[in-house]
Amino acid sequence: MKLIVRFKWIVLALWIVAAAVLAFTAPGMEQLVREKGQIAVPDGYPSTLADDILKKHSNGNTHSEDFIIVFHSKSKLNTEQTINIEKTINHLKNDKEKLGINEITSHFDQKDLKNQLVSKDGKTVLTILSVDMENKEVQDVRDKLNQAIKTPEVETMMTGDGLINEDVIISSQNGLKKTEIITVVFILLVLILVFRSVVAPIIPLVTVGMTYLVSQSVVAFLVDKLNFPLSNFTQIFLVAVLFGIGTDYCILLLSRYKEELSNGNDTVSAILATYKSAGKTVIYSGLAVMIGFASIGFASFKLYQSASAVAIGVIFLLISLLTIVPFFMATLKKKLFWPIKGDISHSQSKLWGWMGNLSITRPLIALCIVAIFTVPLIISYDGDLSFNSLDEIGEEYESVRAFNLVADSFGPGEMMPIKVVIENDESVKSKEYLAIIEKLSNELSQTNHVEKVRSATRPVGDLMEDLYVKNQVNTLSNGLNEGNNGIGTIKEGLNEAAKSLSESTPKLKEATDGIGDLQSGTLKLQSGLGGLQDALSQIESNIRKTGAGTNEIKAGIIEAKKQAIQLKNGANELLSNYQKMQKGIAILSQNYNNQIYPGLESIGNELTNLNNNFLALENKYSELLSDNDYLKIKLTIQGISSQLDNQLLPGIKTLNVNLTNTSTGLSQANTGLNAIISGLSKFASAFDPIITGLDQIEIGITKLASGQNQVIQKLPEFSNGLKQIADGQKQLQNGFSPLDGQMNQLSNGLNQSAEGLGKIESGINDANSFLNKMSQETTIQNSGIYIPDELMENKEYQQVFDTYLSEDGKVTTIDLVLNENPYSNKAMKSVDDIETTIHTSLKGTKLENAHIGIAGITSMNRDLENMSNSDYNRTVMFMIAGITIILIILLRSLIMPIYLIASLLLTYYSSVSITELVFVNILGHSGISWAVPFFGFVIIMALGVDYSIFLMDRFSEYRHLDIKEGLLIAMKNMGTVIISAAIILAGTFAAMLPSGVMSLLQIATIVLSGLLFYAFIILPLFVPVMVRTLGKGNWWPFISNQ
């Protein structure tokens, strides 16, 4: 210390140079907080596993972040406003590259997303931007997007996890600046009151200010070069703790220096005496604080570890207290306390003297007072914690306002769903894997607080009922009903056809017999033509022999004409019968070809398809193979199908061929008859000129003879035509003769077909009854899942793979929309249920050994809760152990550290109970911010132990006196110092209250209430009672040395 006093100016110069160099060369803490100070869950937790899987399969796009644009109107958006919104989105599309936008998700482009992106009341529209954030600042991107999304007549805002975190940083930095200013002003005022001097207050501010500047720069270098833990709390804790305990230590040193000067010591001697006594206390107190904050380094959570930067600050603080403060003591001497003149001794604390006396003389009353203040608080403490980062900053920030608006318009869970991430060792783009995914989706949909599930099998969050066998069976049952109705109709048609064939058989036989009569008539007609030819030849001979007998000839010709006309009429009647017969056979053939045969063929196809359906059912429900009723139905249908394919259809086909041949023969006969009728018409007409010519026999005898000769020459053609007709009639008769038997066979076949269809109808009814029972399954998942091939090949469904499956198909995601705020405790607890459901559902499937992660703010908060609980317990043990060791070394006792630690624990639980009472029970928050109890404990333990050391170290100085006397003297001398220190330290944390950051408000409340509680209740009442009660045992096991 003498060397420091001797080279005091060099020491000061070294501090100034070091502070200046570090300040100008150190990286900016605000930027470091943005880059490296964000909350992140360590590896090994579900949320980090999910993020790692997504990054691994993200095709290199790991810097993308979602920004949610909120378009809102106080009333339902009208057409003009909607058009303006669409124009804004189109502008964003045009400027995608300029704005760094990777993807835009809007209902204007994807109509099926309307329910998700447009509120039910029509007042709010969302658009999601995926923005590339590589080498970009959130605030810069936000500023550009805010300009781009301005929309006429529509309120526009942006939100998202990144924007909310950015606003938390901004709020924290603003709070830090407020805290720094308020802290300096507050400390200055308190020090003026304590020392009644305008010079002395400058010393702590300069000392601590220099310490803060150097330690912050060193921490910045460590963060930048070695990734030292950093968070939003680091700087503000450095300010609060360093200025708090630094001022406390300065008060202790200056007060002792003032006391030593008042005892008549010179400046150097006073400095040496001060540091020999109070200096030792400061060093041990500083070490306790340093160990307390250094123990946080054993935590695994970077947020908690970030507070260990305070330990670095304490190291520099101790150095500055041992170098800078002696400089001012040696330089200013008694002027340090200017304008005080004369006696500069400090007064003793009457309050602590009274409380110490009460504790020694009335220990039970003292303990009752302590109990009155502490027990009700501790009993009422519930330990409710909140993980809602939105509460950190409030609705004065746009990101929070926008989030709350989305929560009110769409439901709290729509904006930040839980994302289940499943990584498999092979592609899941198959029917089997999709069936597993749908089964899991269905079971997740029934988990507590899960409102909607979106996955590869539920792309818009709705159940695709067609995937379930229950509904497929219902569809099959409906189809069988329709098919059964068709079979009934065909059966009735076959019965009617068989009946018609039976009725037409006699008529067919009669028609066949008529053909024989027709043939006989035709042969007679042919024979008659021979006679007519002879008669005409005789006439010609008579004409040529003589020109006489004209009247006789004329009479003969008239008779011949009559016979020709009768012959033509007979031929017409025969043609008419042939045509009717041909038409009837053609209709019959057409009915077989177009109705009966196709109908039976369709039935055969349906029966084949039905067999395929039976196979599908057997593959899904193998127990059917042992069901006798089911097998009987299946065999009956297969037998009918075989009879239909092998007998009935070929028989009808043969019958159709015979009918076609018969129709062809009739057509040929009709053609011959038409030719005969045409010839007979000409033949009858040929008699007219003969009769006319007879009147002019004398003139045209030669012409008559020639005409007669022509007629005679035509008669052989008529005779040949009649012979062809007779042959055709014979062929027709031969064709119709077997047709009679075939008609009987066809009729019998149709009757058998109708009977077989009746069996099919009965079998289908039995099968349908079985299917109806299956379709009535009450629990849809129990009916099984079947992915149709048509769905896998659907182009629109292929787009779903891009959303819920990775490009290689090895990763699939499932989004779970909760009906609770994603930050709420209920939502966090639901993650445990979700994990249980996932493992239970996938057990025994091909995804049983897949890597499972759960992403999203809710999952991350759940992991933070688990991790913080683990870190809290571990850090508490290390911290208590470290502080206990310091106390044992300093106080040379194993007993005093025990009740001093107990007093600090009592103070902590009382103060955290007060904080819960204020923020939860009075202000109505869901809980204390989750990080507050941890930091509150660390600060109360680390800073509260200082006051214990102040008192007990001074008490140890009077060990030669009676315990009660020594304790009272120590309390009177240290009371003012400790109360002043507690007020200053509490005040530095109270300076956090205007910051507006919820967690800082709560930490400030814990520390403020805790330190004041300790300084005015626990330390002056509880600790003296323990000292009085234990007596000499306070120094056990080192009593012999006392």
ABEGO torsion letter per residue (X at the ends): XAAAAAAAAAAAAAAAAAAAAAAAABBBAAAAAAAAABBBBBBGBAAAAAAAAAAAAAGGBAABBBBBBBBBBABBBBAAAAAAAAAAAAAAAAAAAAAGBABBBBAAABAAAAAAABBAAGABBBBBBBBBABGBBAAAAAAAAAAAABBBGBBBBBBEAAAAAAAAAAAAAAAAAAAAAAAAAAAAAAAAAAAGBAAAAAAAAAAAAAAAAAAAAAAAAAAAAAGBBBBAAAAAAAAAAAAAAAAAAAAAAAAAAAAAAAAGBBAAAAAAAAAAAAAAAAAAAAAAAAAAAAAAAABABAAAAAAAAAAAAAAAAAAAAAAAAAAAAAAAEAAAAOABBEBABBBBBAAAAAAAAAAAABAAAAAAAAAAAAAAAAAABAGBBBABAAAAAEAABAAAAAAAAAAAAAEAAAABBBBBBBBBABBABBAAAAAAAAAAAAAAAABBGBABBBBAABAAGBBBAAABAAAAAAAAAAAAAAAAAAAAAAAAAAAAAAAAAAAAAAAAAAAAAAAAAAAAAAAAAAAAAAAAAAAAAAAAAAAAABABGAAAAAAAAAAAAAAAAAAAAAAAAAAAAAAAAAAAAAAAAAAAAAAAAAAAAAAAAAAAAAAAAAAAAAAABAAAAABAAAAAAAAAAAAAAAAAAAAAAAAAAAAAAAAAAAAAAAAAAAAAAAAAAAAAAAAAAAAAAAAAAAAAAAAAAAAAAAAAAAAAAAAAAAAAAAAAAAAAAAAAAAAAAAAAAAAAAAAAAAAAAAAAAAAAAAAAAAAAAAAAAAAABABAAAAEBBBBAAAAABAAAAAAAAAABBAAGABBBBBBBBABBAABAAAAAAAAAAAAAAAAAABGBAAAABBBBBBEAAAAAAAAAAAAAAAAAAAAAAAAAAAAAAAAAAAGBAAAAAAAAAAAAAAAAAAAAAAAAAAAAAAGBAEBBAAAAAAAAAAAAAAAAAAAAAAAAAAAAAAABBAAAAAAAAAAAAAAAAAAAAAAAAAAAAAAAAAGBAAAAAAAAAAAAAAAAAAAAAAAAAAAAAAAAAEAAAAOAAAAAX
